[in-house]
Amino acid sequence: MASVKLNHIYKVYENGTNAVSDFNMEIEDKEFIVFVGPSGCGKSTTLRMIAGLEEITAGDLFIDGKLVNELEPKDRDVAMVFQNYALYPHMTVFNNMAFGLHIAKVPKDEIERRVHEAAKILDIEEYLEKKPREMSGGQRQRVALGRAIVRNPKVFLLDEPLSNLDAKLRATMRTEISKLHNKLQTTFIYVTHDQVEAMTMGTRIVVMKKGYVQQIDSPKNLYMYPANKFVAGFIGTPQMNFFKGKITIEKGKAKISLENQNIYISLDIVEKMDKKYFDEREIVVGIRAEDIHYDSNNDNNDLIINVVPQVVEELGAETLINSNLANSNCQVTFKVKNTVDVETNKTLKVYVDPTKLHFFDVETETTLLPRVPEKRHFLIKYNKAKCKLFNKTIELPLVFKEAMEDGKEYLFTIPTVSVKLGNTFKGVIKRCEKINKKYLLHIACKDDLVFCLNEEALEEGQEVSFDIDFTKVIVNEDEKVVVNEIPDYNHIIGRLHRIKALVPVERKGKTIQKKKTGFQFDIAGTYIDVPYEMYDKTLAVLVKKFELHKIEYSFKTSLVASKEEGIEIELKKAMEYGKELHYGVFTIKQNQEEIVLRLPEDYENADKLYLKLNYEDLKARDTHFDIRLK
Ligand code: ADP
């Protein structure tokens, strides 16, 4: 029983390959986690780092809350099952399973008990005296599993354990392993390149690409709400159809152009989409084969597309039709029931399920219908220091008033994180959607819609009041930003300053002081002490000449500028968001870098202001390797 936490984990191999970058995840006890992705995406490397078979370049790995980066594999309480079984050919099945326990000097009768128990679970008791070569692939893989089970580990790590088996046996073993997970009630982490395996076994799946995590979610959510085009294409067979598309509003509906054809869908379906995409710019539209239907009785013209079937694949229960969009080379695959006869090379009307459409940005390939929309845009007229927002006339904070002119129109960008239940604005709950452990409230205010993430569910139709955190709002006049948001963090460039430090070291049960190479954070010529535990960890990442690396230091903008001590800064502009909420834009005297900080009370009377940083306030990233150090 164990939880596993990966905290900004990186792996850079000695040849410079960035195999894993910034892997973050909290795995709860008893989860069945699957790492999936194409070959070379870093799945095995991550698993091997958890096992302790591969050194972690940067980041922290916790098993059951304990930092295990430096622990030997045998001390981590994990057991690994490999693709090639890794059995000893000259030993019997019993001895293969017992081997690890012998080494660990477990008493003989205990070994006997544990091996028989595991053999019983796996249904291989009758093979205990056989040698691996006398067994089939599936049986050998069971032995390999048995060898892991007898160790009673906290975490099972399985690296493509089924890929040497034939398709039929793989399907059976998949079920066996899922049953085993139920029986053992332990954390499983399973690596595969096969998305079907991932979907059928995982309670949560991690989709990876080129060393980066793309999405972590349940199988159902990955299928229904892929975060980007890569995940959309990787999960599901046959692969999702992708079209060059455009979207505009026409006759109160959203008109979706798919290559040379149009469909019309309800605006509600795209209510989470950023309105800037409604300007006919190119987007990618994705539709799964199972969401395109053939039904000769359907006469809803709004949803029909014309296709020309090219190849018909009978799969038994259903038939897969590979076709082209009419008058186009764009391929469309869809499924029909086996009772339907489809002729090739003859135009056919099919209709799409409007609620199952996927949309992606052409460049970033991220979804345009995120489960939680990041932001909303509102056009707002400013008049006599007042404006109408969400059907209420309000006075804006001073920082807005200073930047805006009477009679002009401005585009407000209001992020979802800035909306909280409160008392300023009024609306009605149009929908309440459960997303992971929170609820997304769709709040309608006359013609506007705003989203709010809430801890609790609210009834649809219920009236609510809410507030906006104006520090997160951006105001644009045409393309120009007139008020920017207060970012959560400042990022500034500094270095590491080499020192020789006395560090306590354990020697023969005694603690002695040893002189070692260490460093301090160097921010604008001010040195900040670093705990000595960080020395080895960080310097192992940066190797030699670490003073040459530029380090990006980050700290919160909610830190209050000090009136007494720290790095000297100069106030360029004060911003008032409320009577007791003032921020300032500063430049650091020494290097002229710009930062934002909270202003202290009566800051106007202070002679000088300072940036006071403690080690705890800081995050650090090596810009050369793009690795988080802290
Ligand atoms: P996966 O398990 O997803 O197929 P791996 O974790 O095995 O991927 O590999 C991730 C990347 O790291 C690949 O580019 C691979 O070539 C590289 N790699 C793996 N092992 C080593 C190694 N020992 N030395 C250098 N590069 C490696």
Boltz pocket constraint, residues with backbone or C-beta under 6 A from the ligand:
constraints:
  - pocket:
      binder: B
      contacts: [[A, 13], [A, 14], [A, 15], [A, 17], [A, 18], [A, 19], [A, 37], [A, 38], [A, 39], [A, 40], [A, 41], [A, 42], [A, 43], [A, 44], [A, 45], [A, 46]]
      max_distance: 6.0
